Amino acid sequence: MRWWRKVSPPTTMPELAKAAAALIRKRGWTQNKFQGADGSVCMLGAIRITCQGNTDLPKEGTPCAAIIQDLSNAIYNKTKCGVTEYNDYHARTEAEVLGVLELIGAQTG
């Protein structure tokens, strides 16, 4: 049985950030791959799964592609790193990844 069920994807960047953080908390965090053998997910994997249900590159022009790009830009603005670069830095911690997502998730408007 799949852990993921079809639900309406987040429609705002803060909603997506909060949902991605919740998914990492639920499944665990990993580095250097979208998903670990134990079901853990990296930051980008969590973002993509939360928005579209899989880790595939989102189709250009779709709502998920736009909101994922917005969140990726926000993460870059906070960290000065791309999502994958930030997540996979060897000394990075799960707490740091969750902190960035939660910070962006707390934004309004």
C-alpha positions as a Python dict, from the first residue, in 0.01 Angstrom:
ca = {
    (1, 'M'): (0, 0, 0),
    (2, 'R'): (132, 343, -90),
    (3, 'W'): (181, 591, 192),
    (4, 'W'): (65, 878, -27),
    (5, 'R'): (-299, 941, -107),
    (6, 'K'): (-441, 1180, -360),
    (7, 'V'): (-522, 1513, -197),
    (8, 'S'): (-541, 1865, -329),
    (9, 'P'): (-187, 1998, -362),
    (10, 'P'): (-85, 2316, -182),
    (11, 'T'): (-175, 2631, -374),
    (12, 'T'): (65, 2878, -212),
    (13, 'M'): (437, 2874, -150),
    (14, 'P'): (400, 2885, 232),
    (15, 'E'): (151, 2595, 220),
    (16, 'L'): (393, 2392, 8),
    (17, 'A'): (683, 2467, 243),
    (18, 'K'): (480, 2360, 548),
    (19, 'A'): (355, 2044, 377),
    (20, 'A'): (707, 1949, 263),
    (21, 'A'): (837, 1995, 618),
    (22, 'A'): (553, 1777, 750),
    (23, 'L'): (641, 1506, 499),
    (24, 'I'): (1007, 1508, 605),
    (25, 'R'): (897, 1481, 970),
    (26, 'K'): (669, 1189, 884),
    (27, 'R'): (904, 990, 658),
    (28, 'G'): (1248, 1104, 771),
    (29, 'W'): (1517, 1302, 589),
    (30, 'T'): (1785, 1188, 347),
    (31, 'Q'): (2064, 1335, 136),
    (32, 'N'): (2199, 1272, -214),
    (33, 'K'): (1878, 1107, -342),
    (34, 'F'): (1510, 1196, -366),
    (35, 'Q'): (1403, 899, -151),
    (36, 'G'): (1589, 655, 67),
    (37, 'A'): (1516, 282, 85),
    (38, 'D'): (1342, 348, 417),
    (39, 'G'): (1104, 603, 259),
    (40, 'S'): (1294, 908, 383),
    (41, 'V'): (1298, 1209, 149),
    (42, 'C'): (1530, 1495, 68),
    (43, 'M'): (1411, 1856, 60),
    (44, 'L'): (1342, 1858, -316),
    (45, 'G'): (1185, 1513, -305),
    (46, 'A'): (949, 1627, -29),
    (47, 'I'): (859, 1942, -223),
    (48, 'R'): (784, 1751, -544),
    (49, 'I'): (595, 1467, -372),
    (50, 'T'): (386, 1712, -172),
    (51, 'C'): (292, 1913, -479),
    (52, 'Q'): (248, 1645, -744),
    (53, 'G'): (269, 1303, -578),
    (54, 'N'): (606, 1195, -721),
    (55, 'T'): (967, 1309, -754),
    (56, 'D'): (952, 1363, -1131),
    (57, 'L'): (1047, 1697, -1280),
    (58, 'P'): (719, 1893, -1294),
    (59, 'K'): (572, 1958, -1636),
    (60, 'E'): (645, 2311, -1753),
    (61, 'G'): (349, 2547, -1734),
    (62, 'T'): (166, 2352, -1464),
    (63, 'P'): (63, 2500, -1128),
    (64, 'C'): (307, 2265, -953),
    (65, 'A'): (596, 2379, -1171),
    (66, 'A'): (525, 2743, -1085),
    (67, 'I'): (485, 2693, -710),
    (68, 'I'): (791, 2466, -690),
    (69, 'Q'): (996, 2730, -872),
    (70, 'D'): (867, 3000, -633),
    (71, 'L'): (964, 2790, -333),
    (72, 'S'): (1303, 2708, -485),
    (73, 'N'): (1366, 3081, -532),
    (74, 'A'): (1262, 3153, -173),
    (75, 'I'): (1498, 2883, -44),
    (76, 'Y'): (1781, 3032, -252),
    (77, 'N'): (1704, 3380, -115),
    (78, 'K'): (1725, 3247, 244),
    (79, 'T'): (2026, 3018, 202),
    (80, 'K'): (2216, 3146, -105),
    (81, 'C'): (2216, 2782, -222),
    (82, 'G'): (2001, 2584, -459),
    (83, 'V'): (1761, 2336, -298),
    (84, 'T'): (1973, 2030, -377),
    (85, 'E'): (2299, 2203, -287),
    (86, 'Y'): (2154, 2315, 47),
    (87, 'N'): (2005, 1974, 131),
    (88, 'D'): (2310, 1771, 28),
    (89, 'Y'): (2585, 1977, 194),
    (90, 'H'): (2775, 1717, 397),
    (91, 'A'): (2737, 1897, 731),
    (92, 'R'): (2368, 1985, 681),
    (93, 'T'): (2119, 1860, 940),
    (94, 'E'): (1753, 1769, 921),
    (95, 'A'): (1681, 2047, 1170),
    (96, 'E'): (1838, 2305, 937),
    (97, 'V'): (1635, 2182, 640),
    (98, 'L'): (1314, 2188, 843),
    (99, 'G'): (1403, 2532, 978),
    (100, 'V'): (1425, 2685, 630),
    (101, 'L'): (1098, 2523, 520),
    (102, 'E'): (924, 2634, 840),
    (103, 'L'): (1056, 2989, 807),
    (104, 'I'): (918, 3014, 454),
    (105, 'G'): (600, 2836, 564),
    (106, 'A'): (541, 3106, 826),
    (107, 'Q'): (531, 3381, 560),
    (108, 'T'): (197, 3534, 473),
    (109, 'G'): (78, 3717, 165),
}
